[in-house]
Amino acid sequence: MRMQKLASAIQDAAKKLLEEKKVDLVVGFSRGSLPLRSTPCFIRKPEDAAKLTWDCSCENNLANYLRRRQDRVAVVAKGCDARSIVALINENQIDRNNLYIIGVPCSGMVDRVKVDAALEGKDLIDVEEKGDTLVLKAKGVTMEVKTGDLMHDTCKVCRYGNPVVYDMMIGDPVPAKPEDNFADVAAFEDLSPAERRAALAAEFSKCIRCYACRNACPMCYCTECFVDCSAPVWVNKSTGTDDNIMFQAGRVFHSAGRCADCGACDRACPMGINLRGMTRKMVKEVKELFGYETGVNLDDKPALAEFKADDPQPFLVKE
Amino acid sequence: MMEYIGVDEGRVNFAWVSAAEGGRFGELVKEVTEKVKKLGPNKGIVPSQEAGCCCGCKS
Protein backbone atom coordinates (compact mmCIF):
# COMPACT_ATOMS: atom_id res chain seq x y z
CA MET A 1 0.00 0.00 0.00
CA ARG A 2 2.80 2.33 0.98
CA MET A 3 4.57 1.52 -2.29
CA GLN A 4 1.40 2.27 -4.29
CA LYS A 5 1.17 5.67 -2.65
CA LEU A 6 4.78 6.38 -3.58
CA ALA A 7 4.13 5.21 -7.14
CA SER A 8 1.18 7.54 -7.61
CA ALA A 9 3.13 10.43 -6.11
CA ILE A 10 5.94 9.73 -8.59
CA GLN A 11 3.43 9.60 -11.45
CA ASP A 12 1.94 12.94 -10.41
CA ALA A 13 5.35 14.56 -10.14
CA ALA A 14 6.45 13.22 -13.52
CA LYS A 15 3.21 14.31 -15.17
CA LYS A 16 3.52 17.81 -13.76
CA LEU A 17 7.16 18.18 -14.80
CA LEU A 18 6.38 17.08 -18.35
CA GLU A 19 3.21 19.19 -18.62
CA GLU A 20 5.01 22.30 -17.42
CA LYS A 21 7.78 21.45 -19.86
CA LYS A 22 10.36 21.63 -17.11
CA VAL A 23 11.90 18.43 -18.43
CA ASP A 24 11.91 16.57 -21.75
CA LEU A 25 12.24 13.12 -20.26
CA VAL A 26 11.52 11.30 -17.02
CA VAL A 27 13.59 8.21 -16.25
CA GLY A 28 11.94 5.90 -13.77
CA PHE A 29 10.64 2.38 -13.44
CA SER A 30 7.66 0.62 -14.97
CA ARG A 31 6.14 -2.75 -14.19
CA GLY A 32 7.95 -5.66 -15.75
CA SER A 33 6.21 -8.57 -17.41
CA LEU A 34 6.80 -10.72 -14.32
CA PRO A 35 6.33 -9.97 -10.61
CA LEU A 36 9.31 -8.32 -8.92
CA ARG A 37 10.72 -7.40 -12.32
CA SER A 38 10.36 -3.64 -12.46
CA THR A 39 12.31 -2.28 -15.36
CA PRO A 40 13.78 1.12 -16.28
CA CYS A 41 11.34 3.20 -18.25
CA PHE A 42 11.58 6.44 -20.21
CA ILE A 43 8.60 8.80 -20.26
CA ARG A 44 8.41 11.68 -22.71
CA LYS A 45 4.67 12.44 -22.76
CA PRO A 46 2.64 13.54 -19.71
CA GLU A 47 -0.08 10.98 -20.50
CA ASP A 48 2.47 8.16 -20.26
CA ALA A 49 3.42 9.08 -16.69
CA ALA A 50 0.87 6.53 -15.43
CA LYS A 51 3.27 3.80 -16.54
CA LEU A 52 5.67 4.73 -13.77
CA THR A 53 5.76 2.54 -10.72
CA TRP A 54 7.61 2.08 -7.46
CA ASP A 55 8.09 -1.13 -5.54
CA CYS A 56 10.73 -3.27 -3.90
CA SER A 57 12.17 -4.46 -7.22
CA CYS A 58 13.28 -1.11 -8.65
CA GLU A 59 16.85 -2.23 -8.35
CA ASN A 60 18.62 -0.81 -11.42
CA ASN A 61 20.91 2.14 -10.92
CA LEU A 62 19.27 4.78 -13.11
CA ALA A 63 22.33 7.06 -12.96
CA ASN A 64 23.49 4.88 -15.84
CA TYR A 65 21.10 6.68 -18.23
CA LEU A 66 21.97 10.24 -17.30
CA ARG A 67 25.47 10.83 -18.62
CA ARG A 68 26.22 13.42 -21.30
CA ARG A 69 22.64 14.24 -22.11
CA GLN A 70 21.69 17.34 -24.05
CA ASP A 71 18.02 17.26 -22.98
CA ARG A 72 16.56 18.14 -19.59
CA VAL A 73 15.93 14.98 -17.65
CA ALA A 74 14.14 14.10 -14.45
CA VAL A 75 15.15 10.92 -12.70
CA VAL A 76 13.56 8.83 -9.99
CA ALA A 77 16.51 8.27 -7.68
CA LYS A 78 16.87 6.11 -4.61
CA GLY A 79 19.85 6.45 -2.29
CA CYS A 80 22.43 4.60 -4.36
CA ASP A 81 21.32 6.24 -7.62
CA ALA A 82 21.74 9.64 -5.98
CA ARG A 83 25.27 8.77 -4.82
CA SER A 84 26.24 7.69 -8.33
CA ILE A 85 24.66 10.87 -9.70
CA VAL A 86 26.81 12.95 -7.35
CA ALA A 87 29.91 11.03 -8.43
CA LEU A 88 29.03 11.62 -12.09
CA ILE A 89 28.37 15.32 -11.49
CA ASN A 90 31.81 15.53 -9.87
CA GLU A 91 33.28 13.91 -12.97
CA ASN A 92 31.47 16.37 -15.26
CA GLN A 93 29.35 13.65 -16.82
CA ILE A 94 26.08 15.16 -15.64
CA ASP A 95 25.05 18.79 -15.75
CA ARG A 96 23.25 19.38 -12.46
CA ASN A 97 21.31 22.29 -14.00
CA ASN A 98 19.72 20.00 -16.56
CA LEU A 99 18.82 17.29 -14.09
CA TYR A 100 15.77 17.19 -11.86
CA ILE A 101 16.09 14.59 -9.14
CA ILE A 102 12.94 13.01 -7.76
CA GLY A 103 14.39 11.46 -4.62
CA VAL A 104 12.74 8.39 -3.13
CA PRO A 105 14.00 7.08 0.22
CA CYS A 106 14.75 3.39 -0.12
CA SER A 107 14.84 0.78 2.58
CA GLY A 108 16.29 -1.85 0.27
CA MET A 109 15.40 -3.78 -2.84
CA VAL A 110 14.41 -7.43 -2.99
CA ASP A 111 16.82 -10.02 -4.33
CA ARG A 112 14.99 -12.35 -6.73
CA VAL A 113 17.58 -15.04 -6.11
CA LYS A 114 16.56 -15.08 -2.46
CA VAL A 115 12.88 -15.15 -3.46
CA ASP A 116 13.57 -18.14 -5.71
CA ALA A 117 15.40 -19.85 -2.87
CA ALA A 118 12.47 -19.23 -0.50
CA LEU A 119 10.07 -20.69 -3.07
CA GLU A 120 12.47 -23.58 -3.71
CA GLY A 121 12.60 -22.85 -7.41
CA LYS A 122 8.85 -22.53 -8.01
CA ASP A 123 7.84 -19.70 -10.34
CA LEU A 124 6.64 -16.60 -8.57
CA ILE A 125 3.12 -15.75 -9.76
CA ASP A 126 2.21 -12.82 -7.60
CA VAL A 127 3.61 -10.78 -4.78
CA GLU A 128 1.91 -8.56 -2.28
CA GLU A 129 3.40 -6.11 0.16
CA LYS A 130 2.04 -6.42 3.70
CA GLY A 131 3.70 -4.17 6.26
CA ASP A 132 7.29 -5.26 6.50
CA THR A 133 6.61 -8.65 4.97
CA LEU A 134 6.06 -9.84 1.42
CA VAL A 135 3.43 -12.41 0.55
CA LEU A 136 4.90 -14.59 -2.18
CA LYS A 137 2.53 -16.64 -4.28
CA ALA A 138 3.62 -19.54 -6.45
CA LYS A 139 1.76 -22.58 -7.80
CA GLY A 140 0.25 -24.22 -4.73
CA VAL A 141 2.30 -22.17 -2.29
CA THR A 142 1.66 -18.94 -0.46
CA MET A 143 4.21 -17.78 2.01
CA GLU A 144 4.87 -14.66 4.01
CA VAL A 145 8.52 -13.67 4.29
CA LYS A 146 10.10 -10.70 6.03
CA THR A 147 11.15 -8.19 3.38
CA GLY A 148 14.40 -7.65 5.27
CA ASP A 149 15.36 -11.29 4.78
CA LEU A 150 14.87 -11.05 1.02
CA MET A 151 16.93 -7.91 0.54
CA HIS A 152 20.04 -7.67 -1.57
CA ASP A 153 23.21 -7.95 0.53
CA THR A 154 24.20 -4.52 -0.72
CA CYS A 155 20.97 -3.01 0.62
CA LYS A 156 21.51 -4.63 4.02
CA VAL A 157 24.69 -2.61 4.62
CA CYS A 158 23.62 0.56 2.77
CA ARG A 159 23.66 3.64 4.98
CA TYR A 160 22.42 6.03 2.34
CA GLY A 161 18.84 4.94 1.68
CA ASN A 162 17.85 8.59 1.73
CA PRO A 163 19.03 10.36 -1.45
CA VAL A 164 21.87 12.78 -0.68
CA VAL A 165 20.75 15.24 -3.37
CA TYR A 166 17.27 15.85 -4.68
CA ASP A 167 15.00 18.56 -6.04
CA MET A 168 11.92 16.90 -4.65
CA MET A 169 11.57 14.14 -2.09
CA ILE A 170 8.74 11.64 -2.27
CA GLY A 171 7.96 9.54 0.79
CA ASP A 172 9.28 9.56 4.33
CA PRO A 173 12.98 9.31 5.07
CA VAL A 174 14.22 5.89 6.17
CA PRO A 175 15.88 5.56 9.59
CA ALA A 176 19.67 5.82 9.86
CA LYS A 177 21.67 2.59 9.99
CA PRO A 178 24.92 1.79 11.81
CA GLU A 179 28.28 2.26 10.09
CA ASP A 180 29.24 -0.49 7.65
CA ASN A 181 31.98 -2.57 9.27
CA PHE A 182 33.00 -4.40 6.06
CA ALA A 183 32.88 -7.68 7.98
CA ASP A 184 32.66 -9.63 4.70
CA VAL A 185 35.82 -8.03 3.31
CA ALA A 186 37.69 -8.41 6.60
CA ALA A 187 36.81 -12.10 6.76
CA PHE A 188 38.21 -12.62 3.26
CA GLU A 189 41.36 -10.64 4.10
CA ASP A 190 41.98 -12.97 7.04
CA LEU A 191 42.26 -16.00 4.76
CA SER A 192 45.70 -17.11 3.58
CA PRO A 193 46.75 -16.08 0.04
CA ALA A 194 46.28 -19.70 -1.09
CA GLU A 195 42.76 -19.80 0.36
CA ARG A 196 41.92 -16.50 -1.30
CA ARG A 197 43.24 -17.77 -4.61
CA ALA A 198 41.14 -20.91 -4.33
CA ALA A 199 37.98 -19.03 -3.34
CA LEU A 200 38.32 -16.49 -6.15
CA ALA A 201 39.15 -19.17 -8.70
CA ALA A 202 36.00 -21.07 -7.77
CA GLU A 203 33.94 -17.90 -8.07
CA PHE A 204 35.47 -16.52 -11.26
CA SER A 205 35.62 -19.79 -13.15
CA LYS A 206 31.89 -19.07 -13.64
CA CYS A 207 32.48 -15.78 -15.48
CA ILE A 208 31.43 -15.83 -19.15
CA ARG A 209 32.85 -12.36 -19.82
CA CYS A 210 29.52 -10.95 -20.97
CA TYR A 211 30.49 -7.61 -19.41
CA ALA A 212 26.99 -7.13 -18.01
CA CYS A 213 28.69 -5.93 -14.80
CA ARG A 214 30.48 -3.22 -16.69
CA ASN A 215 27.40 -2.18 -18.64
CA ALA A 216 25.23 -1.99 -15.53
CA CYS A 217 27.78 0.19 -13.74
CA PRO A 218 27.00 3.91 -13.93
CA MET A 219 30.70 4.68 -13.48
CA CYS A 220 31.89 2.51 -16.40
CA TYR A 221 31.53 4.97 -19.24
CA CYS A 222 34.84 4.96 -21.15
CA THR A 223 34.23 5.20 -24.90
CA GLU A 224 36.67 2.36 -25.30
CA CYS A 225 36.86 -0.01 -22.35
CA PHE A 226 40.21 -1.63 -21.61
CA VAL A 227 38.67 -5.04 -22.11
CA ASP A 228 37.47 -4.21 -25.63
CA CYS A 229 40.79 -2.82 -26.76
CA SER A 230 42.74 -5.25 -28.95
CA ALA A 231 45.87 -3.17 -29.56
CA PRO A 232 47.33 -3.52 -27.02
CA VAL A 233 45.53 -6.45 -25.42
CA TRP A 234 45.35 -5.23 -21.82
CA VAL A 235 43.57 -8.36 -20.72
CA ASN A 236 42.87 -11.61 -22.53
CA LYS A 237 39.36 -11.92 -23.92
CA SER A 238 39.05 -15.62 -23.25
CA THR A 239 37.23 -16.99 -20.21
CA GLY A 240 40.27 -18.40 -18.44
CA THR A 241 39.80 -18.12 -14.69
CA ASP A 242 42.97 -16.05 -14.25
CA ASP A 243 41.96 -13.69 -17.07
CA ASN A 244 38.50 -13.35 -15.54
CA ILE A 245 40.02 -12.37 -12.22
CA MET A 246 42.38 -9.89 -13.87
CA PHE A 247 39.47 -8.37 -15.79
CA GLN A 248 37.46 -7.85 -12.63
CA ALA A 249 40.50 -6.59 -10.71
CA GLY A 250 41.11 -4.08 -13.53
CA ARG A 251 37.52 -2.95 -13.40
CA VAL A 252 37.73 -2.55 -9.64
CA PHE A 253 40.92 -0.50 -9.94
CA HIS A 254 39.22 1.78 -12.45
CA SER A 255 36.36 2.39 -10.06
CA ALA A 256 38.56 3.25 -7.09
CA GLY A 257 36.98 6.12 -5.20
CA ARG A 258 34.16 6.15 -7.74
CA CYS A 259 32.19 3.08 -6.74
CA ALA A 260 29.17 3.87 -4.57
CA ASP A 261 28.70 0.18 -3.72
CA CYS A 262 25.26 0.21 -5.32
CA GLY A 263 25.69 -3.44 -6.28
CA ALA A 264 24.43 -2.95 -9.86
CA CYS A 265 27.30 -5.10 -11.21
CA ASP A 266 26.53 -7.89 -8.77
CA ARG A 267 22.83 -7.84 -9.62
CA ALA A 268 23.52 -7.78 -13.36
CA CYS A 269 25.75 -10.86 -13.27
CA PRO A 270 23.89 -13.72 -14.99
CA MET A 271 26.27 -16.24 -13.43
CA GLY A 272 25.64 -15.09 -9.88
CA ILE A 273 29.27 -14.26 -9.18
CA ASN A 274 29.87 -12.42 -5.92
CA LEU A 275 31.37 -9.31 -7.53
CA ARG A 276 30.88 -7.19 -4.46
CA GLY A 277 33.47 -9.33 -2.73
CA MET A 278 35.97 -7.49 -4.94
CA THR A 279 34.39 -4.08 -5.38
CA ARG A 280 33.90 -3.64 -1.66
CA LYS A 281 37.56 -4.26 -0.96
CA MET A 282 38.31 -1.11 -2.94
CA VAL A 283 35.49 0.82 -1.25
CA LYS A 284 36.94 -0.19 2.13
CA GLU A 285 40.49 0.66 1.07
CA VAL A 286 39.53 4.14 -0.15
CA LYS A 287 37.51 4.81 2.98
CA GLU A 288 40.29 3.68 5.32
CA LEU A 289 43.15 5.38 3.47
CA PHE A 290 41.55 8.61 2.40
CA GLY A 291 38.43 8.82 4.57
CA TYR A 292 36.44 9.19 1.37
CA GLU A 293 33.05 7.80 0.53
CA THR A 294 31.83 8.12 -3.03
CA GLY A 295 28.99 10.46 -3.85
CA VAL A 296 27.85 11.49 -0.41
CA ASN A 297 28.65 15.17 -0.82
CA LEU A 298 28.55 17.38 -3.91
CA ASP A 299 31.45 19.49 -2.64
CA ASP A 300 33.82 16.57 -2.02
CA LYS A 301 36.61 16.17 -4.52
CA PRO A 302 36.89 12.56 -5.74
CA ALA A 303 39.67 10.69 -3.92
CA LEU A 304 41.64 10.25 -7.13
CA ALA A 305 41.30 13.90 -8.13
CA GLU A 306 42.83 15.24 -4.96
CA PHE A 307 46.36 15.25 -3.66
CA LYS A 308 47.60 15.98 -0.17
CA ALA A 309 51.25 15.96 0.87
CA ASP A 310 50.37 13.74 3.81
CA ASP A 311 48.30 11.21 1.87
CA PRO A 312 48.94 7.78 3.39
CA GLN A 313 51.10 5.52 1.22
CA PRO A 314 51.41 2.21 3.00
CA PHE A 315 51.85 0.47 -0.37
CA LEU A 316 55.29 1.96 -1.01
CA VAL A 317 58.39 -0.19 -0.62
CA LYS A 318 59.76 0.11 2.91
CA GLU A 319 63.32 1.41 2.80
CA MET B 1 44.06 -5.25 -3.89
CA MET B 2 46.63 -7.46 -5.63
CA GLU B 3 47.27 -9.22 -2.35
CA TYR B 4 43.54 -9.46 -1.77
CA ILE B 5 43.09 -11.41 -4.99
CA GLY B 6 45.76 -13.85 -3.88
CA VAL B 7 49.10 -12.50 -5.08
CA ASP B 8 51.69 -13.22 -2.35
CA GLU B 9 52.41 -10.45 0.08
CA GLY B 10 55.54 -8.56 -0.90
CA ARG B 11 55.41 -9.49 -4.57
CA VAL B 12 53.85 -6.24 -5.68
CA ASN B 13 56.12 -3.30 -4.88
CA PHE B 14 55.71 0.39 -5.44
CA ALA B 15 58.33 3.08 -5.08
CA TRP B 16 58.71 6.65 -6.16
CA VAL B 17 62.02 7.36 -7.89
CA SER B 18 62.97 10.50 -9.77
CA ALA B 19 64.44 10.08 -13.27
CA ALA B 20 67.59 11.75 -11.92
CA GLU B 21 68.11 9.20 -9.16
CA GLY B 22 69.84 6.42 -11.09
CA GLY B 23 71.72 5.09 -8.08
CA ARG B 24 68.65 4.89 -5.90
CA PHE B 25 66.74 3.15 -8.67
CA GLY B 26 69.48 0.53 -8.98
CA GLU B 27 69.50 -0.10 -5.26
CA LEU B 28 65.75 -0.39 -5.07
CA VAL B 29 65.64 -2.85 -7.95
CA LYS B 30 68.35 -4.94 -6.29
CA GLU B 31 66.48 -4.90 -3.00
CA VAL B 32 63.16 -5.85 -4.55
CA THR B 33 64.81 -8.56 -6.67
CA GLU B 34 66.32 -10.10 -3.52
CA LYS B 35 62.96 -9.94 -1.79
CA VAL B 36 61.08 -11.55 -4.65
CA LYS B 37 63.76 -14.24 -5.12
CA LYS B 38 63.25 -15.21 -1.51
CA LEU B 39 59.52 -15.61 -2.19
CA GLY B 40 60.29 -18.10 -4.94
CA PRO B 41 58.37 -18.69 -8.16
CA ASN B 42 55.07 -16.84 -8.52
CA LYS B 43 52.12 -19.02 -7.64
CA GLY B 44 49.93 -16.98 -9.96
CA ILE B 45 46.48 -15.75 -9.15
CA VAL B 46 44.72 -19.08 -9.62
CA PRO B 47 45.73 -22.52 -8.32
CA SER B 48 47.89 -24.06 -11.04
CA GLN B 49 45.49 -26.87 -12.00
CA GLU B 50 42.83 -24.24 -12.71
CA ALA B 51 44.97 -22.05 -14.92
CA GLY B 52 44.69 -22.68 -18.65
CA CYS B 53 47.28 -21.71 -21.21
CA CYS B 54 47.61 -18.13 -22.44
CA CYS B 55 44.69 -18.49 -24.85
CA GLY B 56 42.33 -19.65 -22.13
CA CYS B 57 42.09 -23.27 -23.26
CA LYS B 58 42.62 -25.81 -20.52
CA SER B 59 45.53 -27.61 -22.18
Chai-1 contact restraints between the chains, C-beta under 6 A:
chainA,res_idxA,chainB,res_idxB,connection_type,confidence,min_distance_angstrom,max_distance_angstrom,comment,restraint_id
A,P193,B,G6,contact,1.0,0.0,6.0,A-B,restraint_1
A,P193,B,D8,contact,1.0,0.0,6.0,A-B,restraint_2
A,R196,B,G6,contact,1.0,0.0,6.0,A-B,restraint_3
A,R197,B,G6,contact,1.0,0.0,6.0,A-B,restraint_4
A,R197,B,P47,contact,1.0,0.0,6.0,A-B,restraint_5
A,A198,B,P47,contact,1.0,0.0,6.0,A-B,restraint_6
A,L200,B,I5,contact,1.0,0.0,6.0,A-B,restraint_7
A,L200,B,G6,contact,1.0,0.0,6.0,A-B,restraint_8
A,A201,B,V46,contact,1.0,0.0,6.0,A-B,restraint_9
A,A201,B,P47,contact,1.0,0.0,6.0,A-B,restraint_10
A,A201,B,E50,contact,1.0,0.0,6.0,A-B,restraint_11
A,S238,B,C55,contact,1.0,0.0,6.0,A-B,restraint_12
A,S238,B,G56,contact,1.0,0.0,6.0,A-B,restraint_13
A,T239,B,G56,contact,1.0,0.0,6.0,A-B,restraint_14
A,G240,B,G52,contact,1.0,0.0,6.0,A-B,restraint_15
A,G240,B,G56,contact,1.0,0.0,6.0,A-B,restraint_16
A,T241,B,V46,contact,1.0,0.0,6.0,A-B,restraint_17
A,T241,B,E50,contact,1.0,0.0,6.0,A-B,restraint_18
A,D242,B,I45,contact,1.0,0.0,6.0,A-B,restraint_19
A,D242,B,V46,contact,1.0,0.0,6.0,A-B,restraint_20
A,D242,B,A51,contact,1.0,0.0,6.0,A-B,restraint_21
A,I245,B,I5,contact,1.0,0.0,6.0,A-B,restraint_22
A,I245,B,I45,contact,1.0,0.0,6.0,A-B,restraint_23
A,A249,B,I5,contact,1.0,0.0,6.0,A-B,restraint_24
A,K281,B,Y4,contact,1.0,0.0,6.0,A-B,restraint_25
A,F315,B,F14,contact,1.0,0.0,6.0,A-B,restraint_26
A,L316,B,F14,contact,1.0,0.0,6.0,A-B,restraint_27
A,L316,B,A15,contact,1.0,0.0,6.0,A-B,restraint_28
A,V317,B,N13,contact,1.0,0.0,6.0,A-B,restraint_29
A,V317,B,A15,contact,1.0,0.0,6.0,A-B,restraint_30
